[in-house]
Amino acid sequence: MKVSGRQIRETVRLFVWFSLRHLRSHPIRAIAVLLGIALGAAVFTSVRLSVHATLDAFSSSMDRITGSSDICLVQPGGRVPDTLVAKLMRHPAVHRASPILTTYVQPAGREAPFLLIGLDPVLDRGLRDWQTTSTGKDQTADWTGLITRPYSLLIGKKLSETFGWRTNAQIRLTHPTRTATFNVLGILDSKGLALVEGGRIALCDIATFQEFTGLFGQADRIDLKLVPNPPAGTRTQLQSLLPANVVMQAPTQTRETGQGMIRAYQFSLTFLSFISLFVGMFLVYSLVALGAAARRRELAAMRATGAAKGLVFSLFMGEGALVGLIGWLLSLPINSLLVPYLLPGVSRTVSELFVHVHVDRLTLSAWEILLSFGVTLAAATLAALQPAREAMRVAPREALEVAPTSLLQPQSVRRMAVIGTGLLAIAYPVSRLPSLPAVSLPGYLAALLLFVGFSLLAPGLLRQFGRLLARRLLHRRDPSAFLAASYLRQSGVQTAVSVGALITAVALFTSLVVMIHSFRSTVALWVEQSLAGDLYIRPRLDALNHHRNLLPQKAADAVRGLPGPVARSPMRRMELRVAGHLHLFEAIDHAAYTIRNHYIWMGGDIPRIEADLIDGKGVAVSEVFSNQTGLGPGDRYVVTIAGKRLDVPILGVFRDYRTQGGIVVYSLSHYQQRFDDRSWSGVQVNFSGPDADLRKNLDHVKSMLLACCGDTLDMTEGVNLRREILQIFDETFAITTVLLLIALVVAALGIATTLVVLVLQRQVQINTIRAMGAGIGQLRRMIVWEASLIVITGQAAGLACGFILSVLLIFVVNRQSFGWTFLYRIDWSSLFWALPLIFVTALLAALPAVNLALSSSPAMLLRGGSR
């Protein structure tokens, strides 16, 4: 059916008269709803933008390092001999072959590390885009100087600005093997490779890099660029030229692994941020439903004069869309306040838990802005759907009837309760559905079913609660309490929706309190049992460099020669892949380790498992590794290290929270025998004797190693390491706390709006009571009682929903998204203090309603009727 321009103008004119006029006549109600939607949309958008900027920074860095290569050659658990380059270049299908080395280094006396890249300037041309530029007094440098001038660097512009380095500056850099002086040859142009890590990088010739790090004849990887349209079988031919311990992989594999980790975190934060918008939907629902209830006579008159059902439906759907649009526009300035706070926290969390990333700027993604707009508009419009359907069903004869106080009839309440119960019943089966890797879609869907299910139960809960209380409060001889319970029993959609919002917010609060406390308690137990050493000695920047650097031999010899009652627990670490899954392999002296430390085992015959580990009969794997690979006790762990195959059974599973990819532990002595590798990646040192001697022993060992190895070692006292881990944990959940508080604020707005609307709807009744002699104090108590009963109902249902949701988050969502679970612990003290605080805050939300109820003269209102 063709719609004319005149019909559109008439519809718009009717919308302005019918809808906008009504919103303008209730500004407090409209502003509260708009603020709730704006907060929800702002949180959703800010979180998405922050994670997107972090993901974009990581992906861009990986892409620029990868360049235009087609194949990447690596050696699992080791490095690739650079002599392969000459052999590969002779193959007719190979256009370019470039060895590359990377490591993080620190300027002497500075804490902030940066990335040092070693490459062959001649072989690398055409694979990666980099060149020097002239800035101010700096002269354009000839890149060939990297080859002709040993220990020379080209540095990124951001690095130059951060440390104030200019051309010809002499700088001292510290690596786990040594500290050396470099000369700044020039500043890189801000494009291509120079934008890796936001420009905090430096380039040097591969020969200089190898001499500086002691990696003579080795490369982290060799990147290959093939000729256009290489012949079939090229990859098989290339693989035949390689040693058995060197494998080919896609250049994007590292990037894709990191992206998967970040996206899992993004999905988790997106779900939490959407809860604020979900709570805001209750406000829109309440606003539109109340508008429909207050204008039933007008609607009946419109229908009697020929207005079609579709027109009425579109008017109310338009109200919801308008609220969503204005709320989204109001969210834009709030975004500008939230993003600068969220972005550093998000990038720091990603760096600590998943992959190192440096975000130097906010990337405004058109897709994220469009997604935010679409989700906000869709949420607000969807919230208006049911009230719009109710409005279009208003019969013309109702123009002569008294408008009902509630849109929810008993049969509707029962129907909603049945649907809500059904949703709760299927939540657990839905959560057990197969999940995509690192994204717990079934878990989040089950959580949403919980929220919707309990919200649909809200009307029935309110009426049952009001019915039970009305009988008991009648005997208190306090008519205020009795009237409040009676109103609650007759409550309509507005009160039920407000309780649904409160249920959602309290459930989210309860579940996160339980989850965070469970996580922290488990991490604290793990720290105390598994990291109970006195001193941890590792190469400088060990974790940042993916455990690729070894402890200097002189440092290992010094630790071996420590006098007195000292226990040493050395370890050999490396990153490996099993079926494409990146994880940390750790060979450790279990006999020495278990003197002071203990694994948190997840079942099995623990004494037998530990004895078999010491005897080298198999490996133990962390929960993360087991969940993400599907391998567990009885399965085989098969991996190639330095060209030799390790094929042993998995003995048991333990809890560990050090790395996203999980950990596999093996006997150090058996590793050394099998692979003829006597090197250490680090060592844990424990002292026995009186506690008074611990400080003296720690200072002695640290000063001895400092004199021996300079700044090439990280020496961390156990007590400080344990404190730092818990501090990182607390910082990680700071963002979650912000999201939680905003959800509670939106719920408080819902309560305030509901109480104000209830007063407006019952002004004639309230002022009739005043005219009959009720005092101001009695009316105030009635509204406070009503608010109290609403909040009690919402909190009770929210607690029940929250405890169920906490189980879902701990044992389903976290397991599917991140691979770990925790010991279930309820933080009763936090709930004991927080829930009364929420209750008091909700009562404060009743103050506007109290003031409104007492603001007008009973005589005037009785004469003029309700507004």
Buried (B, 14 or more C-beta within 10 A) or exposed (E): EEEEEEEEEEBEEBBEEBBBEBBEEBEBBBBBBBBBBBBBBBBBBBBBBBBBBBBBBBBBBBBBBBBBBBBBBBBBBBBBBBEBBEBBEEBEBBBBBBBBBBBBBBBBEBEEBBBBBBBBBEBBBEBBBBBBBEBEEBEBBEBEBBBEBBBBBBBBBBBBEBBEBBBEBEBBBBBBBBBBEBBBBBBBBEEBBBBBBBBBBBBBBBBBBBBBBBBEEBBBBBBBBBBEEBEEEBBEEBEEEBEEBBBBBEBBBBBEBBBBBBBBBBBBBBBBBBBBBBBBBBBBBBBBBBBBBBBBBBBBBBBBEEBEEEBBBBBBBBBBBBBBBBBBBBBBEBBEEBBEBBBEBBBBBBBBBBBBBBBEEBBEBEEBBEBBBEBBBBBBBBBBBBBBBBBBEBEBEBBEEEBEBBBBEEEBBEEBBEBBEEBBEEBBEBBEEEBBEBBBBBBBBBBBBBBBBBBBBBBBBBBBBBBEBBEEBBEEEBBBBBBBBBBBBBBBBBBBBBBBBBBBBBBBBBBBBBBBBBBBBBBBBBBEBBBBBBBBBBBBBBBBBBBBBBBBEEBBEBBEEBEEEBBBBBBBBBBBBBEEBBBBBBBBBBBBBBBBBBBBBBEBEEEEBBEBBBEBBBBBBBBBBBBBBEBBBEEEBEBBBBBBEBEBEBBBBBBBBBBBBBBBBBBBBBBBEBBEBEEBBBBBBBBBEEEEBBEEBBEBBBEBBEEBBBBBBBBBBBEEBBEEBBEBBEEBBEBBEBBBEBBBBBBBBBBBBBBBBBBBBBBBBBBBBBEEEBEEEBBBBBBBBBBBBBBBBBBBBBBBBBBBBBBBBBBBBBBBBBBBBBEBBBBEEBBEEBBEEBBEBBBEBBBBBBEBBBEBEBEEBBEEEBE
